[in-house]
């Protein structure tokens, strides 16, 4: 039996620990991470509020679903290299909002490592999902753009949306997990999608040619490089609104209110590194916690952030954990330190 009496409550002091991690990409969903860490927190005798979150990348639909309710709709689409598959979007309880994840139709995880083709990979499936959401009655489509296999500047999605009848009076809001501009998409993200140095140059040249043909030029505009330029292509063609995914998700799940009711926050992500300092979920959570004077700790699969980076985020403790059992133990250890 776990020892649940190790941490004593203090009259008048909030006891709840808010557990708000991102997914550990390729390993655990945010829900799985939150559940494991939360189990450890409870073992330490603390009440816990589980709040799995996302930044516009994989897991965004799952994180937003409690806030919007509704049902998943499965539709046939084309994968990044044209293979037929089925992907789902969430249609909210009132039928007016749809949530679409780029990764579900155009994701890198859909391709084997040796089967990646950064030139041929297309966002057409994402466009088909958006068109299906609009056809289902959605007036606002929230699109998370992380985790794609593509660097097509959104060309495939634009074509699919137009073939599907366009957006009509529906509004497209893109939840961006990066701030990269359109022209840098291949340089920054191409290598992880299978592009070598020469391919990055050719992909960049293709993006520049495409930018000149779009209704307005997305180059130099922050957040237009998401999903290999998908966010920029949709911004230029359909007037899509670009917003920071982390802040949007945290607001939707009422993170600030829940944080005010907590004694401390535990966040986390698969890899804590320099990118975590710039607009990523951990950074957004740590900033909000610091502004409210709430202690913030983190768990991660890999820590590639030096002590200075940890101080910049103002994280009190950072623990590594690579299994669900290690995540549980990390939750218990952090709860005992708070």
C-alpha distance (Angstrom), angle and dihedral (degrees) to the residues before:
residue distance angle dihedral
X1 . . .
X2 3.80 . .
X3 3.74 117.4 .
X4 3.82 102.7 -114.1
X5 3.79 95.1 172.6
X6 3.78 99.1 67.8
X7 3.80 93.5 98.3
X8 3.78 115.5 54.2
X9 3.77 121.5 -151.8
X10 3.79 119.0 -121.7
X11 3.81 117.7 -141.7
X12 3.78 111.5 -109.6
X13 3.83 94.1 12.7
X14 3.79 119.9 110.1
X15 3.79 111.8 -114.9
X16 3.81 105.1 -172.9
X17 3.80 117.9 109.9
X18 3.81 113.9 -149.0
X19 3.83 109.0 -143.1
X20 3.81 108.7 -161.0
X21 3.82 113.1 162.6
X22 3.79 132.7 160.5
X23 3.80 118.4 -131.8
X24 3.78 120.9 -79.6
X25 3.79 92.2 -123.4
X26 3.77 114.4 -122.7
X27 3.80 91.4 5.1
X28 3.81 116.2 53.0
X29 3.79 135.2 3.0
X30 3.78 119.0 -122.0
X31 3.80 88.4 -108.1
X32 3.81 91.3 55.1
X33 3.81 92.2 47.7
X34 3.80 92.6 48.0
X35 3.81 92.2 48.5
X36 3.81 93.5 50.2
X37 3.81 95.2 45.5
X38 3.80 89.9 43.6
X39 3.79 91.1 54.1
X40 3.79 89.5 56.5
X41 3.78 91.6 47.7
X42 3.79 90.2 54.0
X43 3.80 90.6 48.9
X44 3.80 86.8 59.1
X45 3.79 89.3 55.6
X46 3.79 97.9 -105.3
X47 3.81 125.7 130.4
X48 3.78 111.0 -123.2
X49 3.80 137.8 -152.2
X50 3.82 110.6 -155.4
X51 3.80 112.6 -147.5
X52 3.84 112.1 166.8
X53 3.79 108.8 -169.0
X54 3.81 142.8 179.0
X55 3.80 140.0 -160.1
X56 3.79 102.5 -134.8
X57 3.79 94.5 -70.2
X58 3.78 129.1 95.1
X59 3.78 112.3 -27.2
X60 3.80 95.5 32.4
X61 3.80 93.8 116.6
X62 3.80 91.2 49.6
X63 3.82 92.0 47.9
X64 3.81 93.5 49.4
X65 3.78 97.6 42.0
X66 3.84 95.8 86.8
X67 3.81 89.8 53.7
X68 3.81 96.4 48.4
X69 3.80 103.4 28.8
X70 3.78 115.7 -165.9
X71 3.77 132.4 112.3
X72 3.77 139.9 -67.1
X73 3.79 116.6 -109.3
X74 3.79 116.8 -157.4
X75 3.82 118.1 -153.4
X76 3.82 136.0 172.0
X77 3.81 113.1 -102.6
X78 3.78 139.4 157.9
X79 3.79 120.7 -98.7
X80 3.80 124.1 -131.5
X81 3.82 92.3 -80.2
X82 3.80 96.2 36.7
X83 3.80 100.9 -93.1
X84 3.83 112.0 144.7
X85 3.78 113.8 -113.9
X86 3.76 140.4 150.0
X87 3.79 122.2 -106.8
X88 3.78 132.6 176.3
X89 3.78 138.2 -135.4
X90 3.79 127.5 -169.9
X91 3.79 118.6 -118.0
X92 3.80 110.2 -160.1
X93 3.77 123.9 -120.3
X94 3.81 92.2 -100.6
X95 3.81 91.6 45.4
X96 3.78 93.8 -125.3
X97 3.80 101.6 100.6
X98 3.79 129.4 53.3
X99 3.79 126.9 -169.2
X100 3.80 117.6 -151.3
X101 3.80 128.7 -177.8
X102 3.80 117.2 -152.1
X103 3.80 89.1 -151.4
X104 3.81 92.8 62.0
X105 3.82 92.4 65.7
X106 3.80 105.2 15.3
X107 3.78 102.1 25.6
X108 3.77 128.4 144.3
X109 3.80 89.2 -132.5
X110 3.81 89.1 65.9
X111 3.80 91.0 69.3
X112 3.80 129.4 64.8
X113 3.79 112.9 -119.2
X114 3.80 92.3 -109.0
X115 3.79 91.2 46.3
X116 3.78 97.5 60.0
X117 3.80 115.5 123.3
X118 3.81 112.9 178.2
X119 3.83 92.1 -171.7
X120 3.79 98.3 49.5
X121 3.82 97.8 36.7
X122 3.80 109.1 110.5
X123 3.80 137.2 -168.0
X124 3.82 91.9 -142.7
X125 3.83 91.2 116.0
X126 3.78 91.4 55.4
X127 3.79 89.3 51.9
X128 3.80 89.4 50.5
X129 3.81 90.1 52.7
X130 3.81 91.2 50.1
X131 3.81 91.2 48.5
X132 3.81 90.5 49.5
X133 3.80 91.1 50.4
X134 3.81 91.3 51.8
X135 3.82 90.8 46.9
X136 3.83 88.0 52.8
X137 3.80 89.3 59.5
X138 3.80 104.1 -96.1
X139 3.80 113.0 155.0
X140 3.80 93.0 -172.1
X141 3.79 123.4 38.0
X142 3.80 116.5 -163.7
X143 3.80 109.1 -157.9
X144 3.81 121.7 -165.7
X145 3.79 107.8 -157.2
X146 3.81 105.8 -168.0
X147 3.79 128.4 112.7
X148 3.80 100.5 31.7
X149 3.80 128.5 156.4
X150 3.79 90.7 -150.0
X151 3.79 142.8 98.4
X152 3.80 98.8 172.5
X153 3.79 97.4 119.6
X154 3.79 88.6 -117.9
X155 3.82 93.1 -65.0
X156 3.80 93.7 135.6
X157 3.80 93.8 47.4
X158 3.80 92.9 46.8
X159 3.80 90.8 52.3
X160 3.81 93.0 47.3
X161 3.81 93.2 48.8
X162 3.79 91.9 49.1
X163 3.82 91.9 47.4
X164 3.80 87.7 50.0
X165 3.80 91.8 57.2
X166 3.78 100.5 -89.8
X167 3.78 128.4 -96.8
X168 3.79 97.5 -64.5
X169 3.79 106.7 -165.7
X170 3.81 93.0 -25.6
X171 3.81 118.7 121.4
X172 3.79 122.4 -133.1
X173 3.81 117.4 -148.0
X174 3.80 116.5 -174.8
X175 3.79 118.2 -151.9
X176 3.79 103.6 -150.2
X177 3.78 123.7 -157.2
X178 3.83 93.0 -171.6
X179 3.80 137.3 43.3
X180 3.81 94.9 -146.4
X181 3.84 115.5 133.8
X182 3.80 122.1 -124.2
X183 3.82 97.6 -101.0
X184 3.82 92.8 54.6
X185 3.81 97.1 50.1
X186 3.82 95.9 99.2
X187 3.80 94.5 43.0
X188 3.79 94.6 49.6
X189 3.80 101.9 36.3
X190 3.81 106.4 16.0
X191 3.82 96.6 88.7
X192 3.81 93.2 58.6
X193 3.81 88.2 52.2
X194 3.78 94.0 54.4
X195 3.81 102.3 -88.0
X196 3.81 119.9 138.9
X197 3.82 122.4 -155.4
X198 3.81 93.8 -83.6
X199 3.80 92.0 46.8
X200 3.80 90.6 50.8
X201 3.82 89.7 56.2
X202 3.78 92.4 49.6
X203 3.79 93.0 45.4
X204 3.80 90.0 50.2
X205 3.79 90.3 51.1
X206 3.81 89.7 51.2
X207 3.80 91.4 50.2
X208 3.80 90.7 50.9
X209 3.80 91.3 50.7
X210 3.77 90.1 49.1
X211 3.80 92.6 47.9
X212 3.81 89.8 58.0
X213 3.81 91.0 53.6
X214 3.80 97.2 48.4
X215 3.83 121.6 98.2
X216 3.80 88.5 -107.5
X217 3.78 130.5 11.7
X218 3.82 114.1 -104.4
X219 3.79 95.0 -170.0
X220 3.78 114.8 117.9
X221 3.80 92.2 17.9
X222 3.80 115.0 122.4
X223 3.82 116.3 -115.0
X224 3.82 95.3 14.3
X225 3.83 91.9 112.9
X226 3.81 96.1 67.9
X227 3.83 115.3 130.4
X228 3.78 92.3 6.5
X229 3.80 94.3 -50.1
X230 3.81 96.2 -41.5
X231 3.79 91.6 125.1
X232 3.82 90.7 50.7
X233 3.78 94.3 47.7
X234 3.81 91.9 51.3
X235 3.81 91.4 44.2
X236 3.80 91.0 52.0
X237 3.81 97.1 43.3
X238 3.80 105.4 34.6
X239 3.79 103.5 19.8
X240 3.80 91.9 -112.4
X241 3.79 115.7 -175.3
X242 3.80 114.6 -119.9
X243 3.81 116.0 -147.0
X244 3.78 135.2 167.9
X245 3.78 106.1 -95.5
X246 3.79 96.9 -150.2
X247 3.80 94.8 54.5
X248 3.81 92.3 43.7
X249 3.80 93.8 52.4
X250 3.82 93.8 44.7
X251 3.79 91.0 51.5
X252 3.81 92.2 46.6
X253 3.82 93.1 54.0
X254 3.83 91.8 44.8
X255 3.78 92.4 -116.6
X256 3.82 95.1 164.5
X257 3.81 93.3 54.2
X258 3.78 91.8 46.7
X259 3.80 90.9 47.1
X260 3.81 91.0 53.2
X261 3.80 88.1 57.0
X262 3.82 92.8 49.7
X263 3.77 133.9 86.2
X264 3.81 92.1 -145.2
X265 3.80 143.5 -12.4
X266 3.79 128.9 -122.9
X267 3.81 113.8 -163.5
X268 3.78 132.2 165.5
X269 3.78 151.2 161.2
X270 3.77 138.4 -161.1
X271 3.79 96.7 -97.1
X272 3.78 123.3 22.0
X273 3.82 107.6 -159.8
X274 3.80 143.4 129.1
X275 3.81 91.3 -61.9
X276 3.79 87.5 61.4
X277 3.80 88.2 69.0
X278 3.81 95.1 61.9
X279 3.79 117.9 65.7
X280 3.80 96.6 -47.8
X281 3.77 121.8 135.9
X282 3.80 97.2 -101.6
X283 3.80 89.8 51.8
X284 3.81 92.2 49.7
X285 3.81 92.4 48.7
X286 3.80 93.9 45.2
X287 3.80 90.8 49.7
X288 3.79 93.2 50.8
X289 3.79 91.3 46.9
X290 3.81 92.2 49.6
X291 3.81 91.4 49.7
X292 3.81 90.4 53.4
X293 3.79 94.8 42.1
X294 3.82 92.8 -116.6
X295 3.83 117.2 144.2
X296 3.79 113.3 -115.4
X297 3.82 128.7 -160.8
X298 3.80 131.3 176.7
X299 3.78 141.7 -148.6
X300 3.79 121.5 -159.3
X301 3.76 140.1 172.8
X302 3.79 92.5 -130.9
X303 3.77 127.4 15.4
X304 3.79 110.1 -150.6
X305 3.79 94.4 155.8
X306 3.80 120.8 102.5
X307 3.79 125.6 -134.6
X308 3.80 91.6 -92.7
X309 3.80 90.6 55.0
X310 3.78 90.0 50.4
X311 3.79 90.1 52.1
X312 3.81 90.7 48.5
X313 3.79 88.6 56.9
X314 3.83 89.0 43.1
X315 3.79 91.4 -133.2
X316 3.79 111.3 164.5
X317 3.82 96.0 -156.0
X318 3.81 133.6 9.6
X319 3.81 119.7 -165.4
X320 3.79 128.4 -175.7
X321 3.80 120.1 -135.6
X322 3.80 128.8 167.6
X323 3.82 103.2 174.9
X324 3.78 133.2 49.6
X325 3.79 89.8 -111.3
X326 3.80 91.1 52.1
X327 3.81 89.1 48.9
X328 3.79 89.5 52.8
X329 3.81 91.3 50.4
X330 3.80 90.4 46.7
X331 3.79 90.2 53.2
X332 3.78 90.9 51.6
X333 3.81 93.3 46.6
X334 3.79 93.3 49.5
X335 3.80 92.3 46.7
X336 3.80 89.2 53.9
X337 3.81 91.2 50.4
X338 3.80 95.6 50.3
